[in-house]
Amino acid sequence: MNTIVNKLKNLDAYPKINEDFYNRTLSGGIITLVSSFVMFLLFFSEFRSYWHTVTETKLLVDTSRGESLRINFDITFPAIRCSLLSLDAMDISGEQHLDIRHDITKKRINPNGDVIEARQEGIGAPKIEKPLQRHGGRLEHNEIYCGSCYGAEMSDDDCCNSCDDVREAYRRKGWAVTNVDLIDQISHRINRLAFGDYFPGVVNPLDGAQLIHNSPNGMQQYFIKVVPTIYTDIRGRTVQSNQYSVTEHFKQVEVISPNSHPGVFFVYDFSPIKVTFKEEHISFLQFLTSVCAIVGGIFTIAGIADSFVYHGQKAMKKKVELGKYR
């Protein structure tokens, strides 16, 4: 038994020194305090990193098929009546869905953009109210819509239902059309456009986009590339969503035809690449490795610094003593 104990003692890589041979110095105490403070800061920083999540990103080939796509949008048309707005959709095969009303809500706004009346259109929804006339009353069955000429009316019967009508009325009056942006146009603001549900870090480039066109007739086209995205949080909850990039183009329509008519068009297709985001914690073994590296590294550097200072002071002291005896 004593032989085994002696062999184990010979394996000791940390031989002990008798306390009588210790020599504690002021510089060693200062270096110990500084190194302990630095060690604590680095340990605290590593501990915070261990508790915080990191997001791992991967790119995969999208092999999904036949999945449904939910499009969330909120678009403001400040100069077009709700009764004239409709949502149409057409897929790559040419199949058309005209005047879609399912899960679509239209709200009337005033010139300042504030909602003045909330009304839902669709199956079982209330009937669309009659639009306002220039004189402020509602459009009756025996009346024709009459838009404002913005002060250029020659009589009470004059109506301006387009920008061209307003310009002609101003020409007859001899007035110059200066505030074109105040005349009804095909202008719009995209408050929100998202393909799928929200997840942390998603950026929708069209949110808040606003366009004002001087031409009364035109086609505003947005060409969108949709990238399927899967987001998994630290608790394992998964969100199936999408990101997108976009380019835009405006085309002025001189002659309205079945293949070319005013409107806002969103042309989108899907990327064959899927992006996955996954939140994870740093593993405990990695955290332990970092802590050991911090403790060992600071201890070694502090020991080197202490040895350098101690031997430097000792050498200087010896030189001073030699100078005194000369």
RONUTOR-236294 format. One record per residue (C-alpha): residue number from 1; residue in three letters; x, y, z. Coordinates in pm, whole numbers, plus 50000, padded with zeros to 5 digits. Example, Ala and Ser with C-alpha at 12.3 -4.5 7.8 and 13.67 -1.06 7.14 Angstrom:
BEGIN
+-----+------+-------+-------+-------+
: pos : code :    px :    py :    pz :
+-----+------+-------+-------+-------+
:   1 :  ALA : 51230 : 49550 : 50780 :
:   2 :  SER : 51367 : 49894 : 50714 :
+-----+------+-------+-------+-------+
REM end
This chain:
BEGIN
+-----+------+-------+-------+-------+
: pos : code :    px :    py :    pz :
+-----+------+-------+-------+-------+
:   1 :  MET : 50000 : 50000 : 50000 :
:   2 :  ASN : 50282 : 50238 : 50083 :
:   3 :  THR : 50437 : 50164 : 49744 :
:   4 :  ILE : 50118 : 50272 : 49564 :
:   5 :  VAL : 50099 : 50589 : 49774 :
:   6 :  ASN : 50461 : 50674 : 49696 :
:   7 :  LYS : 50404 : 50621 : 49325 :
:   8 :  LEU : 50102 : 50854 : 49336 :
:   9 :  LYS : 50313 : 51116 : 49513 :
:  10 :  ASN : 50570 : 51094 : 49236 :
:  11 :  LEU : 50295 : 51177 : 48984 :
:  12 :  ASP : 50218 : 51508 : 49162 :
:  13 :  ALA : 50265 : 51785 : 48904 :
:  14 :  TYR : 50214 : 52052 : 49169 :
:  15 :  PRO : 50492 : 52009 : 49428 :
:  16 :  LYS : 50442 : 52213 : 49742 :
:  17 :  ILE : 50693 : 52464 : 49873 :
:  18 :  ASN : 50753 : 52518 : 50241 :
:  19 :  GLU : 50597 : 52839 : 50362 :
:  20 :  ASP : 50925 : 52940 : 50517 :
:  21 :  PHE : 51061 : 52997 : 50169 :
:  22 :  TYR : 50780 : 53233 : 50061 :
:  23 :  ASN : 50869 : 53596 : 50004 :
:  24 :  ARG : 50566 : 53822 : 49964 :
:  25 :  THR : 50620 : 54162 : 49797 :
:  26 :  LEU : 50421 : 54481 : 49744 :
:  27 :  SER : 50442 : 54449 : 49367 :
:  28 :  GLY : 50315 : 54093 : 49388 :
:  29 :  GLY : 50012 : 54209 : 49588 :
:  30 :  ILE : 49930 : 54483 : 49336 :
:  31 :  ILE : 49964 : 54241 : 49043 :
:  32 :  THR : 49740 : 53992 : 49226 :
:  33 :  LEU : 49466 : 54253 : 49277 :
:  34 :  VAL : 49482 : 54373 : 48915 :
:  35 :  SER : 49484 : 54020 : 48772 :
:  36 :  SER : 49193 : 53915 : 48997 :
:  37 :  PHE : 48989 : 54217 : 48881 :
:  38 :  VAL : 49060 : 54142 : 48512 :
:  39 :  MET : 48980 : 53775 : 48570 :
:  40 :  PHE : 48644 : 53868 : 48728 :
:  41 :  LEU : 48553 : 54099 : 48437 :
:  42 :  LEU : 48635 : 53835 : 48177 :
:  43 :  PHE : 48446 : 53569 : 48371 :
:  44 :  PHE : 48140 : 53793 : 48404 :
:  45 :  SER : 48149 : 53871 : 48030 :
:  46 :  GLU : 48173 : 53502 : 47944 :
:  47 :  PHE : 47892 : 53421 : 48187 :
:  48 :  ARG : 47665 : 53678 : 48018 :
:  49 :  SER : 47746 : 53532 : 47678 :
:  50 :  TYR : 47660 : 53188 : 47812 :
:  51 :  TRP : 47312 : 53298 : 47922 :
:  52 :  HIS : 47240 : 53500 : 47609 :
:  53 :  THR : 47120 : 53327 : 47295 :
:  54 :  VAL : 47305 : 53313 : 46965 :
:  55 :  THR : 47132 : 53274 : 46629 :
:  56 :  GLU : 47259 : 53010 : 46392 :
:  57 :  THR : 47180 : 53068 : 46024 :
:  58 :  LYS : 47166 : 52795 : 45759 :
:  59 :  LEU : 47079 : 52790 : 45389 :
:  60 :  LEU : 46891 : 52488 : 45258 :
:  61 :  VAL : 46729 : 52386 : 44931 :
:  62 :  ASP : 46354 : 52437 : 44963 :
:  63 :  THR : 46188 : 52100 : 44899 :
:  64 :  SER : 45842 : 52193 : 45030 :
:  65 :  ARG : 45546 : 52169 : 44795 :
:  66 :  GLY : 45189 : 52292 : 44796 :
:  67 :  GLU : 45213 : 52507 : 45107 :
:  68 :  SER : 44969 : 52793 : 45149 :
:  69 :  LEU : 45096 : 53151 : 45171 :
:  70 :  ARG : 44942 : 53416 : 45396 :
:  71 :  ILE : 44994 : 53774 : 45274 :
:  72 :  ASN : 44941 : 54053 : 45526 :
:  73 :  PHE : 44903 : 54399 : 45376 :
:  74 :  ASP : 44784 : 54744 : 45475 :
:  75 :  ILE : 44780 : 54996 : 45190 :
:  76 :  THR : 44640 : 55349 : 45187 :
:  77 :  PHE : 44498 : 55509 : 44870 :
:  78 :  PRO : 44427 : 55870 : 44975 :
:  79 :  ALA : 44235 : 55976 : 44662 :
:  80 :  ILE : 44033 : 55671 : 44554 :
:  81 :  ARG : 43693 : 55569 : 44687 :
:  82 :  CYS : 43661 : 55227 : 44851 :
:  83 :  SER : 43390 : 55135 : 44602 :
:  84 :  LEU : 43641 : 55168 : 44317 :
:  85 :  LEU : 43912 : 54956 : 44481 :
:  86 :  SER : 43928 : 54583 : 44427 :
:  87 :  LEU : 44183 : 54309 : 44485 :
:  88 :  ASP : 44256 : 54070 : 44198 :
:  89 :  ALA : 44498 : 53776 : 44195 :
:  90 :  MET : 44641 : 53563 : 43918 :
:  91 :  ASP : 44875 : 53265 : 43955 :
:  92 :  ILE : 45145 : 53138 : 43722 :
:  93 :  SER : 44898 : 52915 : 43538 :
:  94 :  GLY : 44684 : 53215 : 43440 :
:  95 :  GLU : 44396 : 53139 : 43675 :
:  96 :  GLN : 44236 : 53463 : 43791 :
:  97 :  HIS : 44050 : 53552 : 44108 :
:  98 :  LEU : 43873 : 53885 : 44068 :
:  99 :  ASP : 43748 : 54118 : 44342 :
: 100 :  ILE : 43866 : 53905 : 44634 :
: 101 :  ARG : 43679 : 53997 : 44953 :
: 102 :  HIS : 43764 : 53716 : 45191 :
: 103 :  ASP : 43957 : 53852 : 45493 :
: 104 :  ILE : 43978 : 54194 : 45322 :
: 105 :  THR : 43879 : 54509 : 45513 :
: 106 :  LYS : 43837 : 54856 : 45364 :
: 107 :  LYS : 43832 : 55173 : 45575 :
: 108 :  ARG : 43743 : 55525 : 45467 :
: 109 :  ILE : 43989 : 55803 : 45556 :
: 110 :  ASN : 43980 : 56181 : 45549 :
: 111 :  PRO : 44238 : 56401 : 45369 :
: 112 :  ASN : 44460 : 56384 : 45679 :
: 113 :  GLY : 44469 : 56005 : 45668 :
: 114 :  ASP : 44250 : 55953 : 45975 :
: 115 :  VAL : 43990 : 55679 : 45968 :
: 116 :  ILE : 43643 : 55834 : 45960 :
: 117 :  GLU : 43443 : 55520 : 45910 :
: 118 :  ALA : 43523 : 55150 : 45945 :
: 119 :  ARG : 43345 : 54915 : 45709 :
: 120 :  GLN : 43412 : 54553 : 45618 :
: 121 :  GLU : 43329 : 54421 : 45277 :
: 122 :  GLY : 43277 : 54058 : 45194 :
: 123 :  ILE : 43021 : 53783 : 45235 :
: 124 :  GLY : 42758 : 53895 : 45482 :
: 125 :  ALA : 42909 : 54245 : 45516 :
: 126 :  PRO : 42705 : 54566 : 45499 :
: 127 :  LYS : 42634 : 54720 : 45165 :
: 128 :  ILE : 42887 : 54977 : 45042 :
: 129 :  GLU : 42767 : 55325 : 45126 :
: 130 :  LYS : 42701 : 55579 : 44857 :
: 131 :  PRO : 43005 : 55798 : 44775 :
: 132 :  LEU : 43009 : 56167 : 44859 :
: 133 :  GLN : 42927 : 56423 : 44594 :
: 134 :  ARG : 43116 : 56749 : 44536 :
: 135 :  HIS : 42846 : 56938 : 44721 :
: 136 :  GLY : 42888 : 56709 : 45024 :
: 137 :  GLY : 42575 : 56494 : 44987 :
: 138 :  ARG : 42552 : 56125 : 44911 :
: 139 :  LEU : 42523 : 55990 : 44556 :
: 140 :  GLU : 42161 : 55896 : 44496 :
: 141 :  HIS : 42023 : 55647 : 44245 :
: 142 :  ASN : 41920 : 55916 : 44002 :
: 143 :  GLU : 42247 : 56109 : 44025 :
: 144 :  ILE : 42583 : 56086 : 43848 :
: 145 :  TYR : 42908 : 56119 : 44041 :
: 146 :  CYS : 43044 : 56475 : 44028 :
: 147 :  GLY : 43398 : 56541 : 44148 :
: 148 :  SER : 43545 : 56871 : 44259 :
: 149 :  CYS : 43722 : 57109 : 44018 :
: 150 :  TYR : 43908 : 57270 : 44309 :
: 151 :  GLY : 43752 : 57613 : 44266 :
: 152 :  ALA : 43755 : 57626 : 43882 :
: 153 :  GLU : 43388 : 57541 : 43834 :
: 154 :  MET : 43212 : 57775 : 43589 :
: 155 :  SER : 42872 : 57672 : 43721 :
: 156 :  ASP : 42715 : 57441 : 43977 :
: 157 :  ASP : 42683 : 57171 : 43712 :
: 158 :  ASP : 43059 : 57148 : 43633 :
: 159 :  CYS : 43227 : 56827 : 43744 :
: 160 :  CYS : 43590 : 56714 : 43738 :
: 161 :  ASN : 43631 : 56340 : 43779 :
: 162 :  SER : 43996 : 56318 : 43667 :
: 163 :  CYS : 44319 : 56519 : 43663 :
: 164 :  ASP : 44263 : 56602 : 43297 :
: 165 :  ASP : 43923 : 56749 : 43382 :
: 166 :  VAL : 44082 : 56965 : 43652 :
: 167 :  ARG : 44353 : 57088 : 43414 :
: 168 :  GLU : 44090 : 57173 : 43150 :
: 169 :  ALA : 43881 : 57362 : 43404 :
: 170 :  TYR : 44189 : 57556 : 43515 :
: 171 :  ARG : 44275 : 57629 : 43149 :
: 172 :  ARG : 43929 : 57772 : 43088 :
: 173 :  LYS : 43970 : 57994 : 43392 :
: 174 :  GLY : 44317 : 58098 : 43283 :
: 175 :  TRP : 44469 : 57961 : 43603 :
: 176 :  ALA : 44796 : 57775 : 43639 :
: 177 :  VAL : 44792 : 57430 : 43792 :
: 178 :  THR : 45056 : 57462 : 44066 :
: 179 :  ASN : 44962 : 57220 : 44344 :
: 180 :  VAL : 44937 : 56907 : 44135 :
: 181 :  ASP : 44994 : 56692 : 44443 :
: 182 :  LEU : 44657 : 56807 : 44578 :
: 183 :  ILE : 44467 : 56667 : 44279 :
: 184 :  ASP : 44334 : 56310 : 44293 :
: 185 :  GLN : 44589 : 56065 : 44148 :
: 186 :  ILE : 44684 : 55708 : 44165 :
: 187 :  SER : 44908 : 55757 : 44471 :
: 188 :  HIS : 44946 : 55514 : 44764 :
: 189 :  ARG : 45129 : 55435 : 45085 :
: 190 :  ILE : 45223 : 55081 : 45187 :
: 191 :  ASN : 45188 : 55074 : 45563 :
: 192 :  ARG : 45273 : 54706 : 45583 :
: 193 :  LEU : 45339 : 54418 : 45346 :
: 194 :  ALA : 45450 : 54084 : 45489 :
: 195 :  PHE : 45448 : 53730 : 45356 :
: 196 :  GLY : 45372 : 53516 : 45658 :
: 197 :  ASP : 45391 : 53569 : 46032 :
: 198 :  TYR : 45626 : 53801 : 46217 :
: 199 :  PHE : 45946 : 53670 : 46374 :
: 200 :  PRO : 46227 : 53856 : 46558 :
: 201 :  GLY : 46467 : 54031 : 46326 :
: 202 :  VAL : 46249 : 54026 : 46013 :
: 203 :  VAL : 46271 : 54336 : 45789 :
: 204 :  ASN : 45998 : 54410 : 45534 :
: 205 :  PRO : 46149 : 54658 : 45285 :
: 206 :  LEU : 45814 : 54794 : 45164 :
: 207 :  ASP : 45681 : 54887 : 45508 :
: 208 :  GLY : 45623 : 55262 : 45510 :
: 209 :  ALA : 45692 : 55308 : 45136 :
: 210 :  GLN : 45499 : 55600 : 44982 :
: 211 :  LEU : 45469 : 55701 : 44618 :
: 212 :  ILE : 45300 : 56003 : 44463 :
: 213 :  HIS : 45265 : 56013 : 44084 :
: 214 :  ASN : 45184 : 56317 : 43874 :
: 215 :  SER : 45024 : 56101 : 43605 :
: 216 :  PRO : 44657 : 56018 : 43666 :
: 217 :  ASN : 44691 : 55681 : 43490 :
: 218 :  GLY : 44981 : 55448 : 43548 :
: 219 :  MET : 45095 : 55103 : 43651 :
: 220 :  GLN : 45307 : 55083 : 43965 :
: 221 :  GLN : 45478 : 54743 : 43966 :
: 222 :  TYR : 45667 : 54577 : 44250 :
: 223 :  PHE : 45875 : 54273 : 44162 :
: 224 :  ILE : 45922 : 54070 : 44479 :
: 225 :  LYS : 46149 : 53772 : 44548 :
: 226 :  VAL : 46011 : 53576 : 44843 :
: 227 :  VAL : 46256 : 53369 : 45050 :
: 228 :  PRO : 46100 : 53097 : 45270 :
: 229 :  THR : 46224 : 53128 : 45626 :
: 230 :  ILE : 46199 : 52907 : 45936 :
: 231 :  TYR : 46264 : 53067 : 46275 :
: 232 :  THR : 46309 : 52855 : 46588 :
: 233 :  ASP : 46343 : 53027 : 46925 :
: 234 :  ILE : 46529 : 52905 : 47231 :
: 235 :  ARG : 46219 : 52722 : 47360 :
: 236 :  GLY : 46185 : 52523 : 47041 :
: 237 :  ARG : 45885 : 52711 : 46902 :
: 238 :  THR : 45896 : 52730 : 46522 :
: 239 :  VAL : 45760 : 53005 : 46297 :
: 240 :  GLN : 45710 : 52929 : 45928 :
: 241 :  SER : 45740 : 53263 : 45750 :
: 242 :  ASN : 45910 : 53444 : 45462 :
: 243 :  GLN : 46144 : 53732 : 45388 :
: 244 :  TYR : 46156 : 53922 : 45061 :
: 245 :  SER : 46351 : 54164 : 44847 :
: 246 :  VAL : 46189 : 54402 : 44600 :
: 247 :  THR : 46247 : 54620 : 44294 :
: 248 :  GLU : 45991 : 54862 : 44155 :
: 249 :  HIS : 45891 : 55017 : 43823 :
: 250 :  PHE : 45631 : 55273 : 43717 :
: 251 :  LYS : 45478 : 55270 : 43372 :
: 252 :  GLN : 45257 : 55551 : 43248 :
: 253 :  VAL : 44943 : 55430 : 43074 :
: 254 :  GLU : 44836 : 55649 : 42784 :
: 255 :  VAL : 44565 : 55422 : 42646 :
: 256 :  ILE : 44374 : 55192 : 42879 :
: 257 :  SER : 44340 : 54838 : 42741 :
: 258 :  PRO : 44261 : 54494 : 42888 :
: 259 :  ASN : 44636 : 54421 : 42909 :
: 260 :  SER : 44737 : 54764 : 43038 :
: 261 :  HIS : 44527 : 54946 : 43296 :
: 262 :  PRO : 44599 : 55166 : 43600 :
: 263 :  GLY : 44673 : 54996 : 43928 :
: 264 :  VAL : 44931 : 54875 : 44177 :
: 265 :  PHE : 45073 : 54534 : 44091 :
: 266 :  PHE : 45273 : 54301 : 44317 :
: 267 :  VAL : 45452 : 54036 : 44112 :
: 268 :  TYR : 45617 : 53779 : 44337 :
: 269 :  ASP : 45789 : 53445 : 44301 :
: 270 :  PHE : 45969 : 53214 : 44543 :
: 271 :  SER : 46338 : 53157 : 44589 :
: 272 :  PRO : 46452 : 52790 : 44574 :
: 273 :  ILE : 46665 : 52852 : 44883 :
: 274 :  LYS : 46521 : 52834 : 45234 :
: 275 :  VAL : 46676 : 53018 : 45528 :
: 276 :  THR : 46664 : 52879 : 45882 :
: 277 :  PHE : 46730 : 53079 : 46199 :
: 278 :  LYS : 46776 : 52887 : 46522 :
: 279 :  GLU : 46835 : 53037 : 46864 :
: 280 :  GLU : 47079 : 52842 : 47081 :
: 281 :  HIS : 47275 : 52873 : 47403 :
: 282 :  ILE : 47650 : 52826 : 47414 :
: 283 :  SER : 47716 : 52472 : 47538 :
: 284 :  PHE : 47827 : 52425 : 47900 :
: 285 :  LEU : 48148 : 52252 : 47790 :
: 286 :  GLN : 48235 : 52551 : 47572 :
: 287 :  PHE : 48162 : 52784 : 47863 :
: 288 :  LEU : 48379 : 52573 : 48095 :
: 289 :  THR : 48661 : 52572 : 47841 :
: 290 :  SER : 48647 : 52951 : 47814 :
: 291 :  VAL : 48652 : 52992 : 48192 :
: 292 :  CYS : 48954 : 52763 : 48225 :
: 293 :  ALA : 49130 : 52955 : 47950 :
: 294 :  ILE : 49058 : 53285 : 48129 :
: 295 :  VAL : 49180 : 53163 : 48469 :
: 296 :  GLY : 49487 : 52987 : 48331 :
: 297 :  GLY : 49578 : 53267 : 48094 :
: 298 :  ILE : 49548 : 53546 : 48351 :
: 299 :  PHE : 49733 : 53340 : 48614 :
: 300 :  THR : 50021 : 53270 : 48374 :
: 301 :  ILE : 50049 : 53630 : 48250 :
: 302 :  ALA : 50033 : 53762 : 48607 :
: 303 :  GLY : 50307 : 53519 : 48710 :
: 304 :  ILE : 50530 : 53633 : 48423 :
: 305 :  ALA : 50468 : 54000 : 48509 :
: 306 :  ASP : 50536 : 53940 : 48878 :
: 307 :  SER : 50858 : 53752 : 48802 :
: 308 :  PHE : 50975 : 54028 : 48569 :
: 309 :  VAL : 50904 : 54300 : 48826 :
: 310 :  TYR : 51056 : 54103 : 49116 :
: 311 :  HIS : 51380 : 54018 : 48938 :
: 312 :  GLY : 51402 : 54370 : 48796 :
: 313 :  GLN : 51371 : 54526 : 49140 :
: 314 :  LYS : 51623 : 54279 : 49279 :
: 315 :  ALA : 51876 : 54359 : 49005 :
: 316 :  MET : 51835 : 54734 : 49056 :
: 317 :  LYS : 51875 : 54696 : 49431 :
: 318 :  LYS : 52196 : 54501 : 49383 :
: 319 :  LYS : 52335 : 54770 : 49151 :
: 320 :  VAL : 52252 : 55039 : 49406 :
: 321 :  GLU : 52429 : 54848 : 49679 :
: 322 :  LEU : 52735 : 54800 : 49458 :
: 323 :  GLY : 52742 : 55173 : 49386 :
: 324 :  LYS : 52749 : 55258 : 49753 :
: 325 :  TYR : 53066 : 55054 : 49818 :
: 326 :  ARG : 53261 : 55209 : 49531 :
+-----+------+-------+-------+-------+
REM end
